[in-house]
Amino acid sequence: MSKAVLDAGPLIHLAELKALDVLYDFDTLLLPETVGKEVAKYQRSALKYPNLKLSQVRAPGISTDLIILAQAFSLDQGEIEALAILELYPGFLFLTDDAAARLAAAQRGYSSHGTIGLLIRSVRVRRRTPDSVLKLLKDISRHSTLHIRPALMTEIVQRLEKEWAKSGD
């Protein structure tokens, strides 16, 4: 089973896509308090989604190193809290759609996934079919507030279509 610390983006975007089930195989999903408030503001239903193992947690004190990193990457409070929690649980995955937060996490040695990565992962863990994920990816711009360049999304979809056609998934 997988364990993760959440930023708001994946919860909000997966809820918009009606795809929160891709998080079902995570046995622990830690949600910093500030992130919980942001999700409640934009997509309250995500916090009450059945079978999600969400645990809202208070972030520990923020280390000086993390404060400097947060300033360098212009991170918001939720991202800072998530990274502070990751300091306590370094083996957990960081779920965020923010590019700067992912770079900051990588700098500290943490692995991260965003909404798109979680959708692709759902095929690999056999939670969703390739066809259902391809449809969701193609619908992101219409059904989600996730910002991604159309050309990049087209490239991702084309690569996945080729990969999954070859593998027979």
TORPA-4810 file (N, C-alpha, C, O; in nm, 3 decimals):
<nodes>
NODE_1_0.084_-0.119_0.000_0.000_0.000_0.000_0.088_0.125_0.000_0.202_0.122_0.045_M
NODE_2_0.033_0.232_-0.051_0.108_0.357_-0.064_0.063_0.459_0.040_-0.049_0.456_0.091_S
NODE_3_0.157_0.550_0.070_0.131_0.656_0.167_0.170_0.788_0.102_0.269_0.795_0.029_K
NODE_4_0.092_0.894_0.128_0.120_1.022_0.063_0.079_1.139_0.151_-0.005_1.128_0.240_A
NODE_5_0.142_1.253_0.121_0.104_1.382_0.177_0.046_1.462_0.061_0.105_1.467_-0.047_V
NODE_6_-0.069_1.524_0.083_-0.142_1.591_-0.025_-0.128_1.742_-0.023_-0.126_1.805_0.082_L
NODE_7_-0.119_1.797_-0.141_-0.141_1.939_-0.165_-0.284_1.947_-0.222_-0.343_1.844_-0.254_D
NODE_8_-0.337_2.066_-0.234_-0.478_2.081_-0.274_-0.506_2.040_-0.418_-0.610_1.980_-0.446_A
NODE_9_-0.415_2.070_-0.509_-0.440_2.049_-0.652_-0.494_1.913_-0.689_-0.602_1.905_-0.748_G
NODE_10_-0.424_1.804_-0.657_-0.476_1.673_-0.698_-0.614_1.641_-0.644_-0.697_1.583_-0.715_P
NODE_11_-0.641_1.676_-0.518_-0.775_1.650_-0.463_-0.881_1.729_-0.538_-0.986_1.675_-0.574_L
NODE_12_-0.854_1.856_-0.562_-0.951_1.940_-0.632_-0.972_1.891_-0.774_-1.085_1.875_-0.819_I
NODE_13_-0.863_1.867_-0.846_-0.874_1.829_-0.987_-0.933_1.689_-1.005_-1.013_1.667_-1.096_H
NODE_14_-0.894_1.596_-0.921_-0.953_1.462_-0.932_-1.102_1.466_-0.898_-1.181_1.393_-0.959_L
NODE_15_-1.142_1.549_-0.803_-1.284_1.563_-0.772_-1.359_1.622_-0.891_-1.468_1.576_-0.925_A
NODE_16_-1.301_1.724_-0.955_-1.364_1.784_-1.072_-1.383_1.681_-1.184_-1.481_1.685_-1.258_E
NODE_17_-1.287_1.590_-1.195_-1.292_1.486_-1.300_-1.372_1.364_-1.258_-1.388_1.269_-1.335_L
NODE_18_-1.423_1.367_-1.133_-1.495_1.252_-1.077_-1.406_1.127_-1.080_-1.448_1.019_-1.121_K
NODE_19_-1.282_1.146_-1.036_-1.183_1.038_-1.042_-1.107_1.022_-0.910_-0.992_0.976_-0.910_A
NODE_20_-1.168_1.059_-0.799_-1.099_1.044_-0.671_-1.071_0.898_-0.637_-0.986_0.870_-0.552_L
NODE_21_-1.140_0.807_-0.702_-1.115_0.665_-0.678_-0.972_0.623_-0.710_-0.928_0.518_-0.664_D
NODE_22_-0.898_0.703_-0.788_-0.759_0.666_-0.818_-0.672_0.674_-0.693_-0.558_0.628_-0.694_V
NODE_23_-0.725_0.731_-0.585_-0.651_0.739_-0.460_-0.687_0.627_-0.363_-0.634_0.622_-0.252_L
NODE_24_-0.777_0.537_-0.401_-0.825_0.433_-0.311_-0.714_0.339_-0.262_-0.722_0.290_-0.149_Y
NODE_25_-0.613_0.314_-0.342_-0.513_0.218_-0.297_-0.409_0.279_-0.203_-0.320_0.209_-0.156_D
NODE_26_-0.420_0.410_-0.176_-0.334_0.471_-0.076_-0.392_0.439_0.060_-0.509_0.469_0.087_F
NODE_27_-0.312_0.377_0.146_-0.365_0.343_0.278_-0.351_0.459_0.377_-0.412_0.456_0.484_D
NODE_28_-0.272_0.559_0.341_-0.259_0.679_0.424_-0.248_0.800_0.333_-0.163_0.805_0.245_T
NODE_29_-0.334_0.898_0.355_-0.330_1.026_0.283_-0.333_1.137_0.387_-0.437_1.165_0.447_L
NODE_30_-0.217_1.199_0.409_-0.208_1.305_0.508_-0.238_1.439_0.444_-0.183_1.474_0.339_L
NODE_31_-0.326_1.513_0.507_-0.374_1.641_0.455_-0.340_1.752_0.554_-0.402_1.761_0.659_L
NODE_32_-0.243_1.838_0.520_-0.212_1.950_0.610_-0.335_2.038_0.631_-0.419_2.050_0.542_P
NODE_33_-0.346_2.099_0.749_-0.463_2.179_0.783_-0.492_2.288_0.679_-0.606_2.305_0.636_E
NODE_34_-0.389_2.361_0.638_-0.410_2.469_0.540_-0.459_2.413_0.407_-0.542_2.476_0.340_T
NODE_35_-0.410_2.298_0.368_-0.455_2.234_0.244_-0.601_2.193_0.258_-0.679_2.210_0.164_V
NODE_36_-0.638_2.140_0.373_-0.777_2.102_0.397_-0.871_2.221_0.383_-0.980_2.208_0.327_G
NODE_37_-0.829_2.337_0.434_-0.911_2.457_0.421_-0.925_2.501_0.276_-1.032_2.544_0.233_K
NODE_38_-0.817_2.490_0.199_-0.823_2.527_0.057_-0.915_2.432_-0.020_-0.995_2.477_-0.103_E
NODE_39_-0.904_2.304_0.006_-0.990_2.207_-0.061_-1.136_2.232_-0.022_-1.225_2.225_-0.107_V
NODE_40_-1.161_2.259_0.105_-1.298_2.287_0.151_-1.356_2.408_0.079_-1.475_2.412_0.051_A
NODE_41_-1.273_2.506_0.051_-1.319_2.627_-0.017_-1.357_2.600_-0.163_-1.455_2.656_-0.213_K
NODE_42_-1.280_2.516_-0.231_-1.301_2.497_-0.375_-1.368_2.365_-0.414_-1.427_2.357_-0.522_Y
NODE_43_-1.360_2.263_-0.329_-1.416_2.133_-0.367_-1.444_2.051_-0.240_-1.386_1.944_-0.219_Q
NODE_44_-1.533_2.104_-0.157_-1.563_2.043_-0.027_-1.595_1.893_-0.037_-1.560_1.816_0.051_R
NODE_45_-1.661_1.854_-0.143_-1.701_1.713_-0.158_-1.582_1.619_-0.156_-1.597_1.503_-0.118_S
NODE_46_-1.465_1.666_-0.197_-1.346_1.580_-0.200_-1.307_1.534_-0.059_-1.249_1.427_-0.042_A
NODE_47_-1.339_1.614_0.041_-1.302_1.581_0.179_-1.392_1.474_0.239_-1.357_1.412_0.340_L
NODE_48_-1.507_1.452_0.177_-1.603_1.355_0.231_-1.623_1.236_0.136_-1.718_1.160_0.150_K
NODE_49_-1.533_1.222_0.042_-1.546_1.116_-0.059_-1.531_0.980_0.009_-1.435_0.958_0.083_Y
NODE_50_-1.625_0.889_-0.016_-1.619_0.759_0.052_-1.493_0.681_0.017_-1.444_0.686_-0.096_P
NODE_51_-1.442_0.610_0.114_-1.328_0.519_0.100_-1.192_0.586_0.084_-1.091_0.516_0.067_N
NODE_52_-1.186_0.719_0.089_-1.056_0.786_0.089_-1.006_0.788_0.233_-1.080_0.825_0.325_L
NODE_53_-0.883_0.750_0.251_-0.826_0.744_0.386_-0.752_0.874_0.418_-0.631_0.875_0.439_K
NODE_54_-0.829_0.984_0.421_-0.774_1.117_0.448_-0.762_1.140_0.598_-0.855_1.113_0.674_L
NODE_55_-0.647_1.190_0.638_-0.626_1.229_0.778_-0.572_1.370_0.779_-0.461_1.396_0.732_S
NODE_56_-0.651_1.462_0.832_-0.604_1.600_0.842_-0.505_1.608_0.958_-0.532_1.562_1.069_Q
NODE_57_-0.388_1.669_0.930_-0.283_1.676_1.032_-0.228_1.819_1.043_-0.230_1.896_0.948_V
NODE_58_-0.180_1.849_1.161_-0.115_1.979_1.184_0.032_1.963_1.149_0.097_1.867_1.190_R
NODE_59_0.083_2.057_1.074_0.224_2.054_1.035_0.312_2.083_1.157_0.274_2.161_1.244_A
NODE_60_0.429_2.020_1.161_0.523_2.053_1.268_0.582_2.191_1.244_0.551_2.256_1.144_P
NODE_61_0.667_2.235_1.333_0.736_2.361_1.312_0.815_2.358_1.182_0.867_2.253_1.143_G
NODE_62_0.823_2.470_1.116_0.891_2.479_0.986_1.039_2.506_1.010_1.075_2.602_1.078_I
NODE_63_1.124_2.421_0.955_1.269_2.436_0.974_1.319_2.558_0.896_1.258_2.601_0.798_S
NODE_64_1.431_2.610_0.940_1.493_2.724_0.872_1.524_2.689_0.727_1.502_2.769_0.636_T
NODE_65_1.576_2.569_0.706_1.607_2.524_0.569_1.483_2.526_0.481_1.488_2.568_0.365_D
NODE_66_1.371_2.481_0.536_1.247_2.478_0.459_1.196_2.619_0.432_1.143_2.646_0.324_L
NODE_67_1.210_2.708_0.527_1.169_2.848_0.505_1.248_2.910_0.390_1.191_2.978_0.305_I
NODE_68_1.377_2.886_0.387_1.461_2.939_0.279_1.420_2.878_0.146_1.408_2.949_0.047_I
NODE_69_1.398_2.748_0.144_1.355_2.679_0.021_1.220_2.732_-0.025_1.200_2.755_-0.144_L
NODE_70_1.128_2.750_0.068_0.994_2.800_0.034_1.000_2.939_-0.027_0.926_2.969_-0.120_A
NODE_71_1.088_3.023_0.027_1.104_3.157_-0.030_1.164_3.150_-0.169_1.122_3.223_-0.259_Q
NODE_72_1.262_3.064_-0.188_1.328_3.051_-0.317_1.232_3.003_-0.425_1.242_3.045_-0.541_A
NODE_73_1.138_2.916_-0.388_1.044_2.859_-0.484_0.906_2.925_-0.480_0.815_2.882_-0.551_F
NODE_74_0.890_3.029_-0.398_0.763_3.100_-0.383_0.647_3.005_-0.352_0.543_3.008_-0.417_S
NODE_75_0.666_2.921_-0.253_0.564_2.823_-0.216_0.458_2.886_-0.128_0.485_2.979_-0.052_L
NODE_76_0.335_2.834_-0.140_0.229_2.884_-0.053_0.229_2.805_0.079_0.304_2.708_0.094_D
NODE_77_0.146_2.849_0.173_0.147_2.789_0.307_0.114_2.640_0.304_0.175_2.563_0.378_Q
NODE_78_0.020_2.599_0.221_-0.016_2.457_0.214_0.101_2.372_0.166_0.124_2.263_0.219_G
NODE_79_0.172_2.420_0.067_0.287_2.346_0.015_0.398_2.339_0.120_0.465_2.237_0.134_E
NODE_80_0.418_2.448_0.193_0.519_2.451_0.299_0.482_2.349_0.407_0.568_2.273_0.453_I
NODE_81_0.355_2.349_0.448_0.312_2.253_0.550_0.329_2.110_0.502_0.372_2.023_0.578_E
NODE_82_0.295_2.084_0.376_0.311_1.949_0.321_0.457_1.906_0.325_0.487_1.793_0.364_A
NODE_83_0.547_1.995_0.285_0.689_1.962_0.288_0.739_1.942_0.431_0.826_1.858_0.456_L
NODE_84_0.686_2.019_0.526_0.723_2.000_0.666_0.678_1.862_0.716_0.750_1.797_0.792_A
NODE_85_0.561_1.820_0.674_0.512_1.686_0.712_0.598_1.578_0.646_0.627_1.476_0.708_I
NODE_86_0.639_1.602_0.523_0.727_1.506_0.455_0.860_1.491_0.528_0.922_1.384_0.520_L
NODE_87_0.905_1.594_0.598_1.028_1.581_0.677_1.011_1.474_0.784_1.107_1.407_0.822_E
NODE_88_0.888_1.458_0.835_0.859_1.354_0.935_0.839_1.217_0.871_0.864_1.114_0.934_L
NODE_89_0.793_1.216_0.746_0.761_1.092_0.674_0.829_1.093_0.537_0.760_1.101_0.435_Y
NODE_90_0.962_1.086_0.533_1.034_1.104_0.407_1.003_0.997_0.301_1.028_1.019_0.183_P
NODE_91_0.951_0.883_0.340_0.918_0.779_0.244_0.782_0.798_0.178_0.748_0.725_0.084_G
NODE_92_0.705_0.895_0.225_0.573_0.920_0.167_0.589_0.991_0.034_0.688_1.061_0.010_F
NODE_93_0.492_0.974_-0.052_0.485_1.041_-0.181_0.420_1.178_-0.160_0.332_1.193_-0.076_L
NODE_94_0.464_1.277_-0.236_0.405_1.411_-0.228_0.315_1.427_-0.350_0.361_1.417_-0.463_F
NODE_95_0.187_1.452_-0.327_0.090_1.468_-0.434_0.061_1.616_-0.452_-0.004_1.678_-0.368_L
NODE_96_0.109_1.673_-0.563_0.092_1.815_-0.591_0.095_1.840_-0.740_0.162_1.769_-0.815_T
NODE_97_0.021_1.940_-0.783_0.024_1.980_-0.924_0.110_2.104_-0.945_0.126_2.150_-1.058_D
NODE_98_0.164_2.158_-0.839_0.244_2.280_-0.848_0.388_2.245_-0.887_0.457_2.171_-0.816_D
NODE_99_0.434_2.299_-1.001_0.568_2.267_-1.051_0.676_2.310_-0.953_0.773_2.237_-0.932_A
NODE_100_0.663_2.428_-0.894_0.764_2.476_-0.800_0.769_2.386_-0.676_0.877_2.356_-0.626_A
NODE_101_0.653_2.343_-0.628_0.649_2.254_-0.511_0.714_2.120_-0.543_0.780_2.060_-0.458_A
NODE_102_0.695_2.073_-0.665_0.758_1.946_-0.705_0.909_1.960_-0.713_0.983_1.869_-0.674_R
NODE_103_0.956_2.074_-0.763_1.100_2.098_-0.769_1.159_2.107_-0.627_1.265_2.053_-0.600_L
NODE_104_1.088_2.177_-0.539_1.134_2.188_-0.401_1.138_2.050_-0.335_1.232_2.019_-0.262_A
NODE_105_1.037_1.969_-0.359_1.034_1.833_-0.304_1.151_1.750_-0.357_1.217_1.680_-0.281_A
NODE_106_1.176_1.759_-0.487_1.287_1.685_-0.547_1.420_1.728_-0.485_1.508_1.645_-0.462_A
NODE_107_1.433_1.856_-0.460_1.556_1.909_-0.399_1.579_1.847_-0.261_1.693_1.832_-0.217_Q
NODE_108_1.470_1.811_-0.194_1.481_1.751_-0.061_1.479_1.598_-0.066_1.483_1.531_0.037_R
NODE_109_1.473_1.544_-0.189_1.479_1.399_-0.205_1.346_1.328_-0.197_1.343_1.206_-0.179_G
NODE_110_1.234_1.401_-0.210_1.101_1.341_-0.202_1.048_1.315_-0.343_1.072_1.393_-0.435_Y
NODE_111_0.975_1.208_-0.357_0.909_1.176_-0.484_0.773_1.243_-0.487_0.709_1.261_-0.383_S
NODE_112_0.730_1.281_-0.607_0.599_1.346_-0.617_0.527_1.301_-0.743_0.588_1.255_-0.840_S
NODE_113_0.395_1.315_-0.739_0.307_1.290_-0.853_0.203_1.401_-0.854_0.167_1.456_-0.750_H
NODE_114_0.156_1.433_-0.973_0.045_1.526_-0.987_-0.077_1.451_-1.035_-0.077_1.328_-1.041_G
NODE_115_-0.180_1.524_-1.068_-0.306_1.465_-1.114_-0.284_1.374_-1.234_-0.336_1.262_-1.237_T
NODE_116_-0.210_1.420_-1.331_-0.187_1.339_-1.451_-0.113_1.211_-1.417_-0.148_1.103_-1.464_I
NODE_117_-0.010_1.223_-1.335_0.064_1.104_-1.292_-0.023_1.006_-1.216_-0.009_0.885_-1.233_G
NODE_118_-0.112_1.058_-1.133_-0.203_0.971_-1.058_-0.300_0.898_-1.151_-0.331_0.781_-1.130_L
NODE_119_-0.347_0.967_-1.253_-0.437_0.902_-1.350_-0.363_0.791_-1.424_-0.416_0.681_-1.441_L
NODE_120_-0.242_0.819_-1.468_-0.162_0.717_-1.538_-0.132_0.600_-1.444_-0.142_0.484_-1.484_I
NODE_121_-0.095_0.631_-1.321_-0.067_0.529_-1.221_-0.188_0.437_-1.200_-0.173_0.318_-1.175_R
NODE_122_-0.309_0.495_-1.211_-0.429_0.414_-1.189_-0.442_0.301_-1.290_-0.502_0.198_-1.260_S
NODE_123_-0.387_0.319_-1.408_-0.386_0.210_-1.506_-0.284_0.105_-1.463_-0.311_-0.015_-1.469_V
NODE_124_-0.170_0.150_-1.419_-0.062_0.058_-1.380_-0.100_-0.027_-1.258_-0.057_-0.142_-1.246_R
NODE_125_-0.182_0.029_-1.167_-0.227_-0.049_-1.051_-0.363_-0.115_-1.077_-0.425_-0.171_-0.987_V
NODE_126_-0.408_-0.106_-1.201_-0.531_-0.171_-1.249_-0.658_-0.122_-1.179_-0.753_-0.198_-1.158_R
NODE_127_-0.659_0.006_-1.143_-0.778_0.068_-1.085_-0.869_0.118_-1.197_-0.992_0.112_-1.186_R
NODE_128_-0.808_0.167_-1.306_-0.882_0.219_-1.422_-0.826_0.159_-1.549_-0.712_0.112_-1.552_R
NODE_129_-0.907_0.160_-1.653_-0.862_0.109_-1.782_-0.790_0.219_-1.860_-0.812_0.338_-1.835_T
NODE_130_-0.703_0.180_-1.953_-0.638_0.282_-2.037_-0.738_0.372_-2.108_-0.717_0.493_-2.117_P
NODE_131_-0.846_0.314_-2.161_-0.945_0.395_-2.233_-1.010_0.499_-2.142_-1.030_0.613_-2.183_D
NODE_132_-1.043_0.461_-2.019_-1.107_0.557_-1.929_-1.011_0.669_-1.891_-1.052_0.784_-1.878_S
NODE_133_-0.883_0.637_-1.873_-0.785_0.740_-1.839_-0.758_0.831_-1.958_-0.746_0.952_-1.941_V
NODE_134_-0.750_0.774_-2.077_-0.731_0.859_-2.195_-0.847_0.957_-2.211_-0.826_1.073_-2.246_L
NODE_135_-0.968_0.910_-2.185_-1.084_0.999_-2.195_-1.073_1.112_-2.091_-1.098_1.228_-2.122_K
NODE_136_-1.036_1.077_-1.969_-1.020_1.179_-1.865_-0.912_1.281_-1.903_-0.931_1.401_-1.886_L
NODE_137_-0.801_1.232_-1.954_-0.692_1.323_-1.993_-0.738_1.418_-2.104_-0.706_1.537_-2.102_L
NODE_138_-0.812_1.365_-2.199_-0.861_1.449_-2.309_-0.964_1.550_-2.260_-0.982_1.655_-2.321_K
NODE_139_-1.033_1.519_-2.150_-1.137_1.606_-2.096_-1.088_1.705_-1.990_-1.166_1.787_-1.942_D
NODE_140_-0.961_1.698_-1.953_-0.910_1.783_-1.845_-0.940_1.930_-1.868_-0.985_1.998_-1.775_I
NODE_141_-0.917_1.980_-1.987_-0.935_2.124_-2.010_-1.082_2.167_-1.998_-1.110_2.283_-1.968_S
NODE_142_-1.175_2.074_-2.022_-1.317_2.108_-2.014_-1.379_2.085_-1.877_-1.474_2.153_-1.839_R
NODE_143_-1.325_1.988_-1.804_-1.389_1.947_-1.678_-1.306_1.974_-1.554_-1.344_1.933_-1.444_H
NODE_144_-1.194_2.042_-1.570_-1.106_2.063_-1.456_-1.041_2.201_-1.464_-1.029_2.259_-1.571_S
NODE_145_-1.000_2.250_-1.350_-0.927_2.377_-1.344_-0.775_2.354_-1.352_-0.698_2.449_-1.336_T
NODE_146_-0.733_2.232_-1.376_-0.590_2.204_-1.392_-0.539_2.275_-1.516_-0.594_2.259_-1.625_L
NODE_147_-0.433_2.352_-1.499_-0.375_2.426_-1.611_-0.259_2.348_-1.670_-0.160_2.320_-1.602_H
NODE_148_-0.272_2.312_-1.796_-0.166_2.242_-1.868_-0.173_2.286_-2.014_-0.281_2.299_-2.071_I
NODE_149_-0.057_2.308_-2.071_-0.054_2.352_-2.211_-0.119_2.245_-2.300_-0.090_2.126_-2.286_R
NODE_150_-0.207_2.286_-2.391_-0.273_2.190_-2.479_-0.174_2.103_-2.557_-0.198_1.984_-2.576_P
NODE_151_-0.065_2.162_-2.603_0.034_2.084_-2.679_0.097_1.975_-2.592_0.121_1.864_-2.639_A
NODE_152_0.122_2.007_-2.466_0.179_1.907_-2.375_0.078_1.796_-2.349_0.114_1.678_-2.347_L
NODE_153_-0.049_1.831_-2.330_-0.151_1.729_-2.307_-0.164_1.639_-2.429_-0.178_1.517_-2.415_M
NODE_154_-0.161_1.697_-2.548_-0.168_1.617_-2.671_-0.051_1.519_-2.677_-0.069_1.403_-2.712_T
NODE_155_0.068_1.567_-2.642_0.186_1.481_-2.643_0.173_1.366_-2.543_0.207_1.252_-2.575_E
NODE_156_0.124_1.395_-2.424_0.105_1.293_-2.322_0.007_1.187_-2.371_0.034_1.067_-2.360_I
NODE_157_-0.106_1.231_-2.424_-0.208_1.138_-2.472_-0.152_1.050_-2.585_-0.174_0.929_-2.586_V
NODE_158_-0.081_1.110_-2.678_-0.024_1.032_-2.790_0.076_0.928_-2.741_0.076_0.815_-2.788_Q
NODE_159_0.161_0.966_-2.648_0.259_0.871_-2.592_0.189_0.756_-2.523_0.227_0.640_-2.540_R
NODE_160_0.087_0.788_-2.443_0.016_0.682_-2.372_-0.059_0.590_-2.467_-0.062_0.469_-2.447_L
NODE_161_-0.120_0.646_-2.570_-0.190_0.563_-2.668_-0.094_0.463_-2.730_-0.127_0.346_-2.747_E
NODE_162_0.026_0.509_-2.765_0.128_0.418_-2.822_0.174_0.315_-2.721_0.181_0.195_-2.751_K
NODE_163_0.206_0.360_-2.600_0.254_0.269_-2.495_0.151_0.162_-2.463_0.183_0.044_-2.457_E
NODE_164_0.026_0.205_-2.444_-0.076_0.109_-2.404_-0.119_0.019_-2.519_-0.162_-0.094_-2.496_W
NODE_165_-0.108_0.066_-2.642_-0.138_-0.019_-2.757_-0.034_-0.132_-2.767_-0.069_-0.246_-2.799_A
NODE_166_0.092_-0.098_-2.741_0.200_-0.197_-2.747_0.189_-0.299_-2.635_0.211_-0.418_-2.656_K
NODE_167_0.153_-0.252_-2.514_0.152_-0.341_-2.399_0.023_-0.422_-2.390_0.016_-0.520_-2.316_S
NODE_168_-0.078_-0.382_-2.466_-0.205_-0.453_-2.462_-0.286_-0.424_-2.338_-0.384_-0.493_-2.309_G
NODE_169_-0.245_-0.320_-2.262_-0.319_-0.283_-2.139_-0.452_-0.226_-2.169_-0.526_-0.190_-2.078_D
</nodes>
